């Protein structure tokens, strides 16, 4: 999904100029913010699976994120649950540097790659309701691809800029989730609902500069619901279903407000093809259109999903 802001987001106002400084540029603070941004990628979440927020100074994306993932239970007899996500994000903070006589904007770009895995167990409360505790682990990397040319920035020897010039840091995370999963399936309709609370601690390690060591807490509560029912059409010798979806995510800890909002809501509609009659691994394919909104941000997305 792609979010387009209805209000712009600008960097903090610059402070007083001084020789060889990066203005607005406590880089460690921005590094902490990058780990906080990474926290959005650690949890499977339809509201942030593909997210873009514009930079108020340039109009270009100041933050963009894409996430791919899924999860499944092996069987009712052996209810081991496994999940995983892979995510990429790009964060473009704006820095201003000066040598005391001249100042320029520094076009930084920080790229984040992360992967999260989870292992859990389904405790069946009723035939349709499952309680699922999950242990989660995350690994990721933040890197800067700034190329500083023959400008005044070459004379800035601050350790902060040493990181901006092709610096990197690695991060790991650990924590867990508690999930209530409800599945109510009937011949004429199907209802799915999932309530999830997640708490993952992220911490950096290694890296090319001590200036950017940091940590963040990924804390999130989300509710996801889906309704499926036949349209009356048929394809692949099975009914074609329409799909209605609603999701809400609220962010706590360091995730709260780092992108300008504390929660996101998603409303979706789509169609689903059932291929279960045929001997292929994919049983269902869904095409969805979603409207996503939150504080000062809204947008429309198009996506596909498959079930096995």
C-alpha positions in Angstrom: 0.0 0.0 0.0 1.1 3.6 -0.6 0.3 6.4 1.8 0.1 9.9 0.6 0.2 12.6 3.3 -2.5 15.3 3.5 -0.1 17.4 5.5 3.7 17.7 5.0 6.4 16.5 7.4 9.4 18.7 7.9 12.6 18.2 9.8 13.2 19.9 13.1 14.1 23.6 12.6 17.9 24.2 12.3 19.8 25.6 15.2 22.5 28.3 15.3 25.3 28.0 12.7 28.8 27.2 13.8 32.0 26.1 12.1 32.1 22.5 10.8 28.7 21.5 12.2 25.8 19.5 10.9 22.6 21.5 11.6 19.4 19.8 12.6 21.8 16.9 12.6 22.3 15.0 15.8 23.0 11.9 13.8 22.8 9.6 16.7 19.3 10.9 17.4 18.5 10.2 13.7 20.0 6.7 14.1 17.8 6.0 17.0 14.9 7.2 14.8 16.0 4.7 12.1 15.8 1.8 14.5 12.4 3.2 15.6 11.4 3.2 11.9 12.7 -0.4 11.6 10.3 -1.4 14.3 7.5 -0.9 11.8 8.9 -3.7 9.7 9.2 -6.3 12.5 5.5 -7.2 12.8 3.3 -8.7 10.0 0.9 -5.8 9.6 -1.4 -5.0 6.6 -1.5 -1.3 7.4 2.3 -0.8 6.9 3.1 -3.6 4.4 3.9 -1.0 1.8 4.1 2.6 3.2 5.4 5.9 1.8 5.4 9.3 3.5 6.6 12.4 1.6 9.3 14.8 2.9 7.8 18.2 3.5 11.0 19.9 2.4 11.5 18.2 -1.0 8.2 16.6 -1.8 10.1 13.3 -2.3 9.5 10.3 -0.1 11.2 10.9 3.3 10.2 7.4 4.3 9.2 4.4 2.2 8.7 0.8 3.3 7.8 -2.5 1.7 7.2 -5.7 3.6 6.5 -9.3 2.5 5.6 -12.1 4.9 3.1 -14.7 6.2 2.5 -17.3 8.7 0.8 -20.7 9.1 0.0 -23.5 11.6 1.3 -27.0 10.6 -1.9 -28.9 11.6 -4.5 -29.2 14.3 -2.8 -32.3 15.6 0.6 -30.6 15.8 -0.3 -26.9 16.1 3.2 -25.4 15.7 2.9 -21.9 14.3 5.6 -20.4 12.1 5.8 -16.9 10.6 8.4 -14.7 8.9 8.7 -11.3 7.2 11.3 -9.6 5.0 11.2 -5.8 4.8 13.0 -2.9 3.2 12.7 0.8 4.1 14.4 4.0 3.0 14.7 7.0 5.3 15.8 10.4 4.0 16.5 12.8 6.8 17.6 16.3 5.7 20.9 17.6 7.1 22.5 21.0 6.6 26.3 21.4 6.9 28.5 24.5 7.1 32.1 25.4 7.2 31.4 28.8 8.9 31.0 30.7 5.6 28.8 28.5 3.4 26.0 26.1 4.1 24.3 23.4 2.0 21.8 20.7 2.4 23.2 17.2 2.6 21.1 14.7 0.6 21.4 11.7 2.9 19.6 8.4 2.3 19.5 5.5 4.8 18.4 2.1 3.7 17.2 -0.6 6.1 16.9 -4.3 5.4 15.4 -6.5 8.1 14.0 -10.0 8.6 11.8 -11.3 11.4 10.9 -14.9 12.3 8.5 -16.2 14.8 7.7 -19.6 16.3 4.6 -20.2 18.4 2.0 -22.8 19.5 -1.7 -22.8 19.1 -3.7 -23.4 22.3 -7.3 -24.1 21.2 -9.9 -22.4 23.4 -12.8 -23.5 21.3 -13.2 -25.0 17.8 -13.0 -21.5 16.4 -10.9 -19.6 18.8 -7.1 -20.0 19.3 -4.7 -18.4 21.8 -1.2 -18.2 20.2 1.9 -17.0 22.1 4.9 -16.4 19.7 8.6 -15.9 20.2 10.1 -13.4 17.7 13.6 -12.7 16.6 14.8 -9.9 14.2 18.0 -9.2 12.3 18.6 -6.1 10.2 21.1 -3.6 8.7 21.0 0.2 8.3 23.4 1.7 5.8 24.0 5.1 4.3 24.6 5.7 0.6 25.5 9.3 0.8 28.2 10.3 -1.8 29.8 13.5 -0.7 31.6 15.2 -3.7 34.3 17.9 -3.7 32.4 20.4 -1.6 32.7 22.0 1.7 31.5 18.8 3.3 34.9 17.2 2.5 36.3 19.4 5.2 33.9 18.3 7.9 35.6 15.6 10.0 32.8 15.2 12.5 32.3 11.5 13.3 28.6 11.9 12.5 29.5 12.6 8.8 31.9 9.6 8.9 28.9 7.4 9.2 26.9 9.3 6.6 29.6 8.6 4.1 28.8 4.9 3.4 28.5 4.0 7.1 26.4 1.1 8.4 25.2 -0.6 11.5 23.6 -3.9 12.2 20.7 -4.5 14.6 19.1 -7.4 16.3 15.8 -7.8 18.1 14.1 -10.2 20.4 10.6 -10.3 22.0 7.3 -11.9 21.5 3.6 -11.6 20.6 0.3 -12.7 22.0 -2.4 -13.5 19.5 -6.1 -14.3 19.6 -7.2 -15.9 16.3 -10.8 -16.4 15.5 -12.0 -18.4 12.4 -15.7 -18.8 11.8 -16.3 -20.7 8.5 -19.7 -21.5 7.0 -20.8 -22.5 3.6 -22.2 -19.1 2.7 -19.6 -16.9 4.4 -16.3 -16.9 6.3 -15.1 -14.7 9.1 -11.5 -14.2 10.2 -10.4 -12.0 13.0 -7.0 -11.6 14.8 -6.1 -9.5 17.8 -2.3 -9.2 18.3 0.0 -7.5 20.8 3.7 -7.4 20.0 6.8 -6.2 22.0 10.2 -6.5 20.4 13.4 -4.8 21.7 15.8 -3.7 18.9 19.5 -2.9 19.6 22.4 -2.0 17.2 25.7 -3.8 17.1 28.9 -3.5 15.1 28.8 -0.8 12.5 31.4 1.7 11.2 30.9 4.5 13.6 30.3 4.7 17.4 28.2 7.8 16.7 25.2 5.8 15.6 24.8 3.1 18.2 21.2 3.0 19.4 18.2 1.0 20.5 14.4 1.1 20.2 11.3 -0.7 21.4 8.7 -2.0 18.9 5.4 -2.1 20.7 2.2 -2.5 18.7 -1.4 -3.7 19.2 -3.4 -4.5 16.1 -6.8 -5.9 15.1 -7.4 -7.4 11.7 -10.8 -8.7 10.4 -12.0 -10.2 7.1 -15.3 -11.3 5.7 -15.6 -13.6 2.6 -18.8 -14.6 0.8 -19.7 -15.9 -2.7 -20.5 -13.4 -5.4 -22.8 -15.7 -7.4 -20.1 -16.0 -10.1 -18.0 -19.1 -10.7 -14.4 -19.6 -12.0 -12.1 -22.6 -11.9 -15.1 -24.7 -11.0 -15.4 -22.9 -7.7 -17.4 -19.8 -6.5 -15.8 -16.4 -6.8 -15.9 -14.7 -3.4 -15.9 -11.0 -2.6 -13.7 -10.0 0.3 -14.2 -7.2 2.9 -11.4 -6.3 5.2 -10.7 -3.9 8.1 -7.6 -3.5 10.2 -6.4 -1.1 12.9 -2.9 -0.8 14.4 -1.8 1.3 17.3 1.9 2.0 18.0 3.5 2.4 21.4 7.1 2.9 22.7 9.6 4.3 20.2 7.3 3.4 17.3 4.7 6.0 18.4 4.9 9.2 16.5 8.2 8.6 14.7 6.5 9.0 11.3 3.9 11.6 12.6 1.1 9.2 13.6 0.4 6.8 16.4 -2.2 4.6 14.6 -3.3 3.5 11.2 -6.7 2.2 9.9 -7.1 0.2 6.7 -10.4 -0.6 4.9 -10.3 -3.0 2.0 -12.4 -4.7 -0.7 -11.5 -7.3 -3.2 -12.2 -10.6 -5.1 -10.9 -14.1 -4.4 -10.4 -17.0 -6.8 -10.5 -20.6 -5.4 -8.2 -23.0 -7.1 -8.4 -25.8 -4.6 -10.0 -28.2 -7.0 -6.8 -28.4 -9.0 -3.6 -30.1 -7.9 -1.5 -27.0 -7.4 0.0 -25.6 -4.2 -1.9 -22.3 -4.3 -5.5 -22.7 -3.1 -6.8 -19.1 -3.1 -5.7 -15.9 -4.8 -7.0 -12.5 -3.7 -6.8 -9.0 -5.3 -7.4 -6.2 -2.9 -7.9 -2.4 -2.9 -7.3 -0.7 0.4 -7.9 2.8 1.8 -5.5 3.6 4.6 -5.7 6.6 6.9 -4.3 8.0 10.1 -3.3 11.3 11.6 -2.2 13.6 8.8 -1.8 10.7 6.4 -4.0 8.8 4.0 -3.8 6.8 0.7 -5.0 4.0 -1.5 -3.2 0.7 -2.2 -3.5 -2.3 -4.6 -2.3 -5.7 -3.6 -2.4 -9.4 -4.1 -2.3 -12.3 -1.6 -2.2 -16.0 -1.9 -3.1 -18.9 0.4 -1.6 -22.4 0.5 
